């Protein structure tokens, strides 16, 4: 069972925001706003501790998609569903951590009808760079409006399309008698996504439209090294 909530959520929110703004915004953010990316600390990144003998390498891959649709005419029901799947591999140690966030929101002319998020995930998350990704499994969803819970079935495949946009950022921090250098390399590619994501009624939310720029594959590699401050 995987933890659906984690520190990497801020990065997935950043990715979704940049995707909505378009390709140029992504590259500009990478170059001009390195503070939005992981930063170096004395104890490394996300618990990875670099040393003069060993660099700390953290590779994070993310697949995200937003589905949206409207049904009915008298009191239209607006449905929005988002999925963010993340796999992080940390070296040394080859530690692998998977994370899945699912959010389903429904509203009609009377206001918010459903606001459900997952509390767990049982299944698999797989990536092949920014070419393909798959998420297969099930998650328990809790509706904060009604308090009800249900199980969503997830079987989604992302297929990268178009140009891969890349950028990098380098920063240095002096801590005591050492210099910590962090190099970030990020690649982003728009994608198509297909498969299944069910709601409480068993309806396939993945059959709804994917908004422009709202499906992507992302790869972020952070390398942290330590050198003496002479």
C-alpha positions in Angstrom: 0.0 0.0 0.0 1.4 3.4 -1.0 1.3 6.7 0.8 -0.8 9.0 -1.4 0.3 12.2 0.3 3.9 13.5 0.3 6.4 16.3 -0.1 6.5 15.8 -3.8 2.9 17.1 -4.2 4.2 20.7 -4.4 6.2 19.6 -7.5 3.2 18.0 -9.1 1.2 21.2 -8.5 4.0 23.2 -10.2 4.0 20.8 -13.1 0.2 21.1 -13.6 0.4 24.9 -13.4 3.2 25.1 -16.0 1.5 22.7 -18.4 -1.6 25.0 -18.3 0.6 28.0 -19.3 2.3 26.2 -22.2 5.7 25.0 -23.4 7.5 28.4 -23.1 6.4 28.8 -19.5 7.9 25.5 -18.6 11.3 26.2 -20.0 11.3 29.8 -18.6 10.3 28.5 -15.1 13.2 26.0 -15.2 15.7 28.6 -16.1 14.4 31.6 -14.1 13.0 30.0 -11.0 15.3 27.4 -9.7 13.9 27.9 -6.2 10.8 26.1 -7.3 12.9 23.0 -7.8 14.5 20.8 -5.0 17.1 22.7 -3.1 20.2 21.6 -1.4 20.3 21.1 2.4 23.1 20.0 4.7 21.4 16.5 4.9 20.9 16.3 1.1 17.6 16.1 -0.7 14.6 14.2 0.7 16.9 12.5 3.2 19.7 11.6 0.7 23.0 12.6 2.3 25.8 13.3 -0.2 29.4 13.0 0.9 32.8 13.8 -0.7 33.0 10.1 -1.7 29.4 9.7 -3.1 27.0 12.0 -4.9 23.3 12.0 -4.1 21.1 11.3 -7.1 17.3 11.6 -6.9 15.3 10.9 -10.0 11.6 11.8 -10.0 9.3 10.8 -12.8 5.7 12.1 -12.9 2.7 11.4 -15.1 -0.3 13.6 -14.8 -3.7 14.0 -16.4 -6.9 16.1 -15.9 -10.2 14.9 -17.3 -13.2 17.2 -17.6 -16.8 17.0 -18.8 -20.4 18.4 -18.5 -23.6 16.4 -18.5 -27.2 17.4 -18.4 -29.0 20.7 -19.4 -31.4 21.8 -16.7 -28.8 21.7 -13.9 -25.6 20.6 -15.6 -23.2 18.4 -13.7 -19.6 19.5 -14.1 -17.0 16.8 -13.5 -13.2 17.2 -13.1 -10.8 14.4 -12.2 -7.1 14.6 -11.9 -4.4 11.8 -11.5 -0.8 12.4 -10.6 1.5 9.4 -10.4 5.1 9.8 -9.2 8.0 7.4 -8.9 11.2 8.5 -7.1 14.5 6.6 -7.2 17.2 7.6 -4.9 20.9 6.7 -5.1 22.9 5.4 -3.4 20.8 2.6 -2.1 18.4 2.4 -5.1 15.5 3.3 -2.9 12.2 3.4 -4.8 9.1 5.3 -3.6 5.8 5.5 -5.5 3.0 8.0 -4.9 -0.5 8.4 -6.4 -2.9 11.3 -6.0 -6.4 11.1 -7.3 -9.0 13.9 -7.0 -12.6 13.9 -8.2 -14.7 17.0 -8.1 -18.4 17.4 -9.2 -20.6 20.4 -9.0 -24.0 21.5 -10.4 -26.2 24.5 -10.3 -26.7 24.0 -6.6 -23.0 24.0 -5.8 -20.4 21.4 -4.9 -21.7 17.8 -5.1 -18.6 15.7 -4.6 -15.0 16.3 -3.5 -13.2 13.0 -3.2 -9.6 12.2 -2.8 -7.7 8.9 -2.4 -6.4 7.7 1.0 -4.4 4.7 -0.3 -3.3 2.9 -3.5 -2.7 -0.7 -4.2 -1.2 -1.4 -7.6 1.8 -0.6 -9.8 3.3 2.6 -11.3 5.7 2.2 -14.3 7.7 4.6 -16.4 9.8 4.5 -19.5 11.5 7.9 -19.4 9.1 10.5 -20.9 7.9 8.0 -23.5 5.3 6.0 -21.7 3.8 5.4 -18.2 1.2 3.1 -16.8 -0.8 3.1 -13.6 -2.8 0.0 -12.7 -4.6 -0.8 -9.4 -7.3 0.4 -7.1 -7.6 3.2 -4.5 -10.0 4.0 -1.7 -11.7 7.4 -2.3 -13.3 9.5 0.5 -15.9 12.2 -0.3 -15.4 15.1 2.0 -18.9 16.4 1.2 -20.9 13.3 2.2 -18.3 11.3 4.1 -18.9 8.3 1.9 -16.1 6.1 0.6 -15.8 4.1 -2.6 -13.1 2.2 -4.6 -11.9 3.6 -7.8 -10.3 1.3 -10.4 -7.3 2.8 -12.3 -5.9 1.4 -15.5 -4.3 4.3 -17.4 -1.6 4.5 -20.0 0.3 7.7 -21.0 2.0 8.0 -24.4 4.3 10.9 -25.0 3.9 13.0 -28.1 5.7 15.8 -29.7 8.9 17.5 -28.7 10.6 16.9 -25.3 11.3 20.2 -23.5 14.4 20.3 -21.3 16.1 22.6 -19.0 18.6 22.7 -16.1 19.4 24.7 -13.0 22.5 24.7 -10.8 22.9 26.1 -7.3 25.5 26.1 -4.5 25.2 26.3 -0.8 28.0 26.6 1.7 27.5 24.7 5.0 30.4 24.9 7.4 33.6 23.7 5.6 31.9 22.2 2.6 30.2 23.4 -0.6 27.0 21.6 -1.6 26.4 21.8 -5.4 23.0 20.9 -6.7 22.3 20.3 -10.4 18.7 19.9 -11.6 17.8 18.5 -15.0 14.1 18.4 -16.0 12.4 17.1 -19.1 8.7 17.5 -19.9 6.6 16.1 -22.7 3.0 16.4 -23.5 1.1 13.1 -23.7 -2.1 11.4 -24.6 -3.7 9.2 -21.9 -6.3 6.4 -22.2 -7.8 3.7 -20.1 -10.0 3.6 -17.0 -10.6 5.7 -13.9 -14.0 4.9 -12.3 -16.1 7.0 -10.0 -18.6 5.8 -7.3 -21.1 4.9 -10.0 -18.6 2.9 -12.0 -18.5 5.5 -14.8 -15.2 5.8 -16.6 -13.9 9.3 -16.0 -11.0 8.7 -18.4 -13.6 8.8 -21.2 -14.1 12.5 -20.6 -12.1 15.1 -22.5 -8.5 15.9 -21.6 -8.0 19.6 -21.6 -5.2 21.1 -23.8 -1.8 20.8 -22.0 -3.3 18.9 -19.1 -1.6 15.5 -19.7 2.1 15.2 -19.5 5.2 13.0 -18.7 8.0 14.6 -16.7 11.4 13.6 -15.5 13.5 15.5 -12.9 17.0 14.3 -12.0 18.8 16.1 -9.1 22.5 15.4 -8.5 24.0 16.8 -5.3 27.7 16.7 -4.7 29.9 17.8 -1.7 33.4 19.4 -2.0 35.7 20.9 0.6 35.4 24.7 1.1 39.1 25.5 0.9 
